[in-house]
Amino acid sequence: MASHVKLFIRPSSTVGRITPAIFGGQNCIHLNGRVASLAYINNYRLLHSLKVYAASQNSFSTTTASYGPVADKYKSKEEKEADEKKKKTNKKHLILKALGVGALIGGALGYQSSQANKNRAQIANDDTVKEYILTEKPPEFQFARSIRTDTDKSGLKVTLYQYQTCPFCCKARAFLDYFGINYDVVEVNSVLRTQMKWSKYKKVPVVVIEYKDKTIQINDSSVIVSALFSQLADPEANLEQIMDCYPTIRYVDTDGSEKADIQNRYFLMYNEAKVNRTKEDIVEERRWRRWADDTLVHTLSPNVYQTPSEALATFQWFDTAGNWPALFSTWERYLVIYFGAAVMWLIAKRLKKRHSIKEDPRESLYDACNHWTKGLKKKGTKFMGGDTPNLADLAVFGVLSAIEGCEAFADARRNTAIGSWFDSMKESVNKRRGQLDL
């Protein structure tokens, strides 16, 4: 049975100045069933309701008085743990409600946007000639930024449609930056996708290039890298002829849905260009590029969207990294942040199961980073390309740079040896050192 601390309350007291009295007086209070020092209680005002027992042991009434942190101080360890668990649960429920509201609003606005734009004409790909050639230029959108160097040797006018923190977009951007190609960036709203209404192909990244008198659309990050590198390696080559080497094959899957697959996406079309590389080196580069797309990239979402709060924090970082306040209206930003966080949190769970990510997704991320660094150690060079990065280095760096500002990557740096290589890659990309290799 719990011990009782009984105190006498003066009849003249309205708020209840508490003074110790002889236990067993007519009007007594019970301090939540906990033992407390009378001297300590005297120094605080009661803040919670205290049970005031009548003379009879079987009846009681309740009055209100004020006191300080007495109850908290004398809570048991189990009660404190229960209170802490309740606070965390309430916080989680609050985040889930916010994400839920964002999802509902996002769904409604997305549907409204799709209805408003369903009659908007898409720019056709001229299937009778070349699928990648547009019949007209895309509509003009505000550029998020324009990247310019005085030493661009490509001679191409490039526009990149992207999500700033999409790993595939980061991969394409790392390539363009490393080789010093001038390009303009159109940031796509990841929920409404207004900036991609003109295109039959809805994914990002997409590169649109004004080439001679043609407008060429290149889809898929790996094709973007392969096609443009082939062009850089042989400036005399015709970009249209290079694009012919990456045909899109359409087929009906077993579930009845139509699928499309771009052939040869990891192959470089050197044509007659002289290349000072061995066949083994080219094959190894291709293998690592495929690994970045098929394995590494799938470890990201289960890590950065692991919980509702982590998903929300990730999208808030996206808001900063992508400079969304300067590009989107306030309601669009909040739509993307809350709706996007809710959707990606749910998707991440499915991706975790589909790609056999470990119960603790951090372990899968660490395994991938260790696999890459072991490959570097085995080769005995600073980069997979030797003294300078190759396309495999750029692919892995691009994918990991998508989560550079997230706690997951900070953990990877602390628990693996990925940090040193990553920092060297970042310096090479920022200084556009690939221009020296052309």
C-alpha positions in Angstrom: 0.0 0.0 0.0 1.3 3.5 -1.0 2.4 5.8 1.9 0.4 9.0 2.3 1.6 12.4 3.2 -1.2 14.3 5.0 -1.2 18.1 5.3 -3.6 20.5 6.9 -5.2 23.2 4.8 -6.2 26.4 6.6 -9.9 27.1 6.1 -9.1 30.8 5.3 -6.8 29.8 2.4 -8.4 30.2 -1.0 -5.5 29.1 -3.3 -4.2 26.8 -0.6 -1.1 27.8 1.3 0.0 24.4 2.6 1.3 24.1 6.1 2.3 20.9 7.8 -0.1 19.8 10.5 -0.7 16.8 12.7 -1.4 13.7 10.5 -5.0 12.6 10.9 -6.6 16.1 11.0 -10.2 16.6 9.8 -9.2 18.0 6.4 -6.3 16.1 4.8 -4.8 15.9 1.4 -3.2 13.0 -0.3 -0.2 13.9 -2.5 -0.8 11.5 -5.4 0.1 8.5 -3.3 3.8 9.5 -3.1 6.0 10.2 -0.1 7.4 13.7 0.0 9.3 15.9 2.4 7.0 18.3 4.3 9.7 20.9 4.3 10.2 20.5 0.6 6.5 20.8 -0.1 6.3 24.0 2.0 8.6 25.7 -0.5 6.4 25.1 -3.6 2.9 25.9 -4.7 0.7 23.0 -5.8 0.1 22.9 -9.6 -2.0 19.8 -9.8 -5.3 18.7 -8.3 -4.8 17.1 -4.9 -7.2 14.7 -3.4 -8.6 16.1 -0.2 -9.9 13.4 2.0 -12.7 13.9 4.3 -12.7 12.5 7.8 -14.2 9.3 6.5 -11.7 6.9 4.9 -14.3 5.9 2.3 -15.1 9.3 0.8 -13.1 12.2 -0.7 -13.5 15.5 -2.5 -11.2 17.3 -5.0 -9.9 20.8 -4.7 -7.3 22.7 -6.8 -4.0 24.2 -5.5 -0.7 25.1 -7.0 2.7 23.4 -6.4 6.0 23.1 -8.1 7.9 20.1 -9.5 7.3 17.9 -6.6 5.3 15.3 -8.5 7.8 15.0 -11.2 10.7 14.7 -8.8 9.0 11.8 -7.0 7.8 9.9 -10.0 9.1 6.4 -10.3 11.5 5.4 -13.1 8.7 3.4 -14.8 6.4 6.4 -14.7 9.0 8.7 -16.2 9.7 6.2 -19.0 6.0 6.0 -19.6 5.7 9.8 -19.8 8.6 10.0 -22.2 7.2 7.3 -24.4 3.8 9.1 -24.4 5.6 12.4 -25.5 7.3 10.6 -28.4 4.0 8.9 -29.4 2.2 12.2 -29.4 5.0 13.8 -31.5 4.8 11.0 -34.0 1.1 11.3 -34.2 1.4 15.0 -34.8 3.9 14.5 -37.6 1.7 11.8 -39.1 -1.3 14.1 -39.1 0.8 16.8 -40.8 1.9 14.4 -43.4 -1.6 13.1 -43.8 -3.0 16.6 -44.4 -0.2 17.3 -46.8 -1.0 14.0 -48.7 -4.7 14.9 -48.9 -4.1 18.4 -50.1 -1.4 17.2 -52.5 -3.7 14.6 -54.0 -6.5 17.1 -54.4 -4.3 19.8 -56.0 -2.5 17.2 -58.1 -5.8 16.0 -59.5 -7.0 19.5 -60.1 -3.7 20.3 -61.9 -4.0 17.2 -64.1 -7.6 18.1 -65.0 -6.6 21.6 -65.9 -3.7 20.3 -68.1 -5.2 17.2 -69.6 -6.0 19.0 -72.8 -2.5 20.6 -73.0 -0.8 19.3 -76.1 2.4 17.3 -75.6 5.4 17.9 -77.9 5.6 15.0 -80.2 8.7 12.9 -80.9 8.9 12.5 -84.6 8.5 8.7 -84.7 8.7 8.6 -88.5 12.2 10.1 -88.4 13.9 9.9 -85.0 12.2 9.3 -81.7 14.6 11.6 -79.8 14.0 14.6 -82.2 11.3 17.0 -81.0 8.9 18.6 -83.5 9.2 21.9 -81.6 11.1 23.4 -78.7 9.7 23.0 -75.1 7.9 25.9 -73.5 10.1 28.4 -71.6 10.4 28.1 -67.9 12.3 30.1 -65.3 15.8 28.7 -65.0 16.8 27.7 -61.4 20.4 28.7 -62.4 22.6 28.8 -65.5 26.1 27.1 -65.3 28.7 28.9 -67.4 32.4 28.4 -68.0 34.7 30.1 -70.5 36.3 26.8 -71.5 33.3 24.7 -72.6 34.4 22.7 -75.5 31.1 20.9 -76.3 29.5 23.6 -78.4 26.1 22.4 -77.2 23.2 24.4 -75.8 22.0 22.2 -73.0 18.9 22.4 -70.7 18.6 20.0 -67.8 15.2 19.2 -66.3 15.7 17.9 -62.9 14.9 17.5 -59.2 17.9 19.0 -57.3 18.3 16.0 -54.9 17.3 13.2 -57.2 20.2 10.8 -57.3 19.9 10.2 -61.0 19.8 14.0 -61.6 22.8 14.4 -59.3 24.6 11.8 -61.4 23.9 13.7 -64.7 24.8 17.0 -63.1 28.1 15.7 -61.7 29.0 14.6 -65.3 28.1 18.0 -66.8 30.0 19.9 -64.1 33.1 17.7 -64.2 33.5 18.2 -67.9 32.7 21.9 -67.8 29.7 21.8 -70.0 27.5 24.9 -70.0 23.9 24.2 -69.2 20.7 25.7 -67.8 18.7 24.1 -65.0 14.9 23.9 -64.9 13.8 22.7 -61.5 10.7 20.5 -61.8 8.0 20.5 -59.1 8.1 16.8 -58.0 4.3 16.7 -57.2 2.6 18.8 -59.9 5.4 18.3 -62.5 4.2 21.3 -64.4 7.6 21.7 -66.1 7.3 18.3 -67.7 3.8 18.5 -69.1 5.2 19.0 -72.6 7.0 15.7 -72.6 5.8 12.2 -73.3 8.6 11.0 -71.1 7.7 12.1 -67.5 10.8 11.0 -65.5 13.8 13.1 -64.7 16.5 13.9 -65.6 15.9 14.9 -69.1 18.3 16.9 -71.2 17.2 19.0 -74.2 19.9 20.0 -76.6 19.7 22.4 -79.5 21.9 20.7 -82.0 22.3 22.4 -85.5 18.7 22.9 -86.6 17.3 20.1 -84.4 16.0 19.9 -80.9 17.1 16.6 -79.3 15.7 15.1 -76.1 17.9 12.7 -74.2 16.2 10.6 -71.4 17.7 8.6 -68.6 20.8 9.7 -66.7 23.0 6.9 -67.9 22.1 7.6 -71.6 22.7 11.3 -71.0 26.2 10.5 -69.7 27.0 7.9 -72.4 25.8 9.9 -75.3 27.4 13.2 -74.3 30.7 11.6 -73.4 30.7 9.8 -76.8 30.2 13.3 -78.3 33.0 14.8 -76.2 35.4 12.0 -77.0 34.9 12.5 -80.8 33.8 16.1 -81.5 33.6 15.2 -85.2 30.9 12.6 -84.5 27.3 13.4 -85.3 25.1 13.5 -82.2 22.1 12.2 -84.1 24.2 9.1 -85.2 25.2 8.6 -81.6 21.6 8.8 -80.4 20.7 6.1 -83.0 22.8 3.7 -80.9 20.4 4.0 -77.9 17.0 2.8 -79.2 14.0 2.5 -76.9 12.4 -0.9 -77.0 8.8 -1.1 -75.9 7.1 -4.3 -74.8 4.1 -5.6 -72.9 5.1 -7.1 -69.5 3.6 -10.2 -68.0 1.1 -8.1 -66.0 -0.2 -6.5 -69.2 1.4 -3.1 -68.7 3.5 -1.5 -71.4 7.2 -1.1 -70.6 10.1 0.7 -72.2 13.8 0.0 -72.0 16.6 2.0 -73.5 19.2 -0.3 -75.0 23.0 0.1 -74.6 22.7 2.8 -72.0 26.1 2.0 -70.4 28.0 1.7 -73.8 30.2 4.4 -75.2 30.0 5.0 -78.9 33.5 5.9 -79.8 33.1 5.3 -83.5 36.5 6.1 -85.1 37.9 8.1 -82.2 41.2 6.9 -80.8 40.9 5.8 -77.2 43.8 5.1 -75.0 42.0 2.6 -72.8 42.0 -1.2 -72.5 39.0 -3.3 -73.1 39.1 -4.5 -69.5 39.1 -0.9 -68.2 36.0 -0.1 -70.3 34.2 -3.2 -69.2 35.0 -2.5 -65.5 33.8 1.1 -65.7 30.5 -0.2 -67.3 30.1 -2.7 -64.5 30.5 -0.1 -61.7 28.1 2.3 -63.5 25.5 -0.4 -63.6 26.1 -1.2 -59.9 25.5 2.4 -59.0 22.1 2.3 -60.7 21.1 -1.3 -59.7 22.4 -1.5 -56.1 23.8 1.7 -54.5 20.9 4.0 -55.4 18.4 1.6 -53.8 20.0 1.9 -50.4 19.2 5.6 -50.2 15.4 5.9 -49.8 15.1 3.4 -47.0 17.7 5.4 -45.1 16.6 9.0 -45.6 12.8 8.3 -45.4 13.1 5.7 -42.6 10.6 7.4 -40.3 8.0 10.2 -40.8 10.2 12.7 -39.0 13.3 11.8 -40.9 11.3 11.9 -44.2 10.1 15.4 -43.3 13.6 16.6 -42.3 14.9 15.3 -45.6 12.4 17.2 -47.6 13.1 20.3 -45.6 16.8 19.9 -46.6 15.7 19.5 -50.2 13.8 22.8 -49.8 17.1 24.5 -48.9 19.4 22.6 -51.3 17.1 23.2 -54.2 16.4 26.9 -53.4 12.7 26.2 -53.7 11.7 29.5 -52.0 13.0 31.3 -55.1 11.4 28.9 -57.6 8.1 27.9 -56.2 5.2 29.6 -54.5 4.7 29.0 -50.8 1.8 26.6 -51.2 3.7 24.7 -53.9 6.7 24.3 -51.5 4.6 23.1 -48.6 2.8 20.8 -50.9 6.0 19.2 -52.1 7.5 19.1 -48.6 4.6 17.5 -46.8 3.0 15.5 -49.5 6.4 14.4 -50.8 7.6 13.3 -47.4 4.4 11.3 -46.8 4.6 9.6 -50.2 8.3 8.8 -49.9 8.0 7.4 -46.4 5.4 4.9 -47.7 7.4 4.2 -50.9 10.6 3.6 -48.9 9.0 0.8 -47.0 8.1 -1.0 -50.3 11.5 -0.4 -51.7 13.2 -1.8 -48.6 11.4 -5.1 -49.2 11.7 -5.1 -53.0 15.5 -4.6 -52.9 16.2 -6.8 -49.9 17.5 -4.0 -47.7 18.5 -5.1 -44.2 16.3 -4.5 -41.2 18.5 -1.7 -40.2 18.9 0.1 -43.6 22.1 1.8 -42.4 23.9 -1.5 -42.6 23.0 -1.9 -46.3 24.3 1.7 -47.0 27.5 0.9 -45.1 27.9 -2.4 -47.1 27.5 -0.5 -50.4 30.1 2.1 -49.3 32.5 -0.6 -48.2 32.1 -2.5 -51.4 33.1 0.6 -53.4 36.1 1.5 -51.2 37.3 -2.1 -51.2 37.2 -1.9 -55.0 39.3 1.2 -54.9 41.8 -0.4 -52.5 42.1 -3.5 -54.7 42.8 -1.3 -57.7 45.4 0.7 -55.6 44.5 4.1 -57.1 42.9 7.3 -55.8 39.9 6.9 -58.2 38.4 4.0 -60.0 39.7 5.7 -63.1 43.2 5.9 -61.8 44.7 9.3 -61.1 41.6 11.0 -62.4 37.9 10.0 -62.1 36.2 8.0 -64.8 32.4 7.7 -65.5 32.1 5.1 -62.7 33.5 7.6 -60.1 31.1 10.2 -61.4 28.1 7.9 -61.1 28.8 6.8 -57.6 29.7 10.3 -56.5 26.5 11.7 -58.1 24.3 9.1 -56.3 25.9 9.7 -52.9 25.8 13.5 -53.3 22.0 13.3 -53.3 22.1 12.6 -49.6 25.1 14.6 -48.6 23.1 16.9 -46.3 21.3 14.0 -44.6 22.1 12.3 -41.3 22.4 9.0 -43.2 25.4 10.1 -45.1 27.0 11.6 -42.0 26.7 8.2 -40.4 28.2 6.6 -43.5 31.2 8.9 -43.2 31.7 8.0 -39.6 31.3 4.3 -40.1 33.0 3.7 -43.4 36.0 5.0 -45.4 33.9 6.7 -48.0 34.6 10.2 -46.9 38.1 10.6 -48.2 37.3 9.5 -51.7 34.0 11.6 -51.7 35.9 14.8 -50.7 38.4 14.2 -53.5 35.6 13.7 -56.0 33.8 16.8 -54.9 36.9 18.9 -55.4 37.5 17.5 -58.9 33.9 18.1 -59.9 33.8 21.6 -58.5 37.0 22.5 -60.3 35.8 21.0 -63.5 39.0 19.0 -64.0 37.5 16.8 -66.6 38.1 19.6 -69.1 41.8 18.8 -68.9 41.1 15.2 -70.1 39.3 16.3 -73.3 
